[in-house]
Amino acid sequence: MPAGLHRTYGAQQLHFITNSCYHRLPFFDAPSARDRFLAILEQTRQKYRFVVVGYVVMPEHIHLLITEPGDRYSIDGHASSQAADGARAFAQA
């Protein structure tokens, strides 16, 4: 993270997330890939109890607007493992 910035969790703020595909390749160009991503997003949403306020899936990147997770989970503690789990599930589809 750049110097001078800090992360604040627990303030019940919305989080805007942008993620680009590896080398900006159009992994989400196929409807089946978009559907698989949305299924994984829904599984994650249910597990961590957050609300997806809005999303955009484009061929080579995504945008998400989400709430903070429910009080049982912390973004810091689970984001890396969840990202790896999601990537494995997506690759297996």
C-alpha angles and dihedrals in degrees: 000000000000117000115268096030126104136187122236121196129178096042091108091241127151118253122217111206127187121186127181124204120247108289086352090281114168097250091152095051093102117073090227091058092049091048091050091050091050091049091052090046090053092049090050092046091054094045096050097031101231129142122241102217093180143341142186123200113197126177095265106019146020137219123205131186108195141162122239115277123265118281094266094068139053124210091220094054098048111024098090096046092044092050090051091047091050093048091051092048091048092049091051093054 
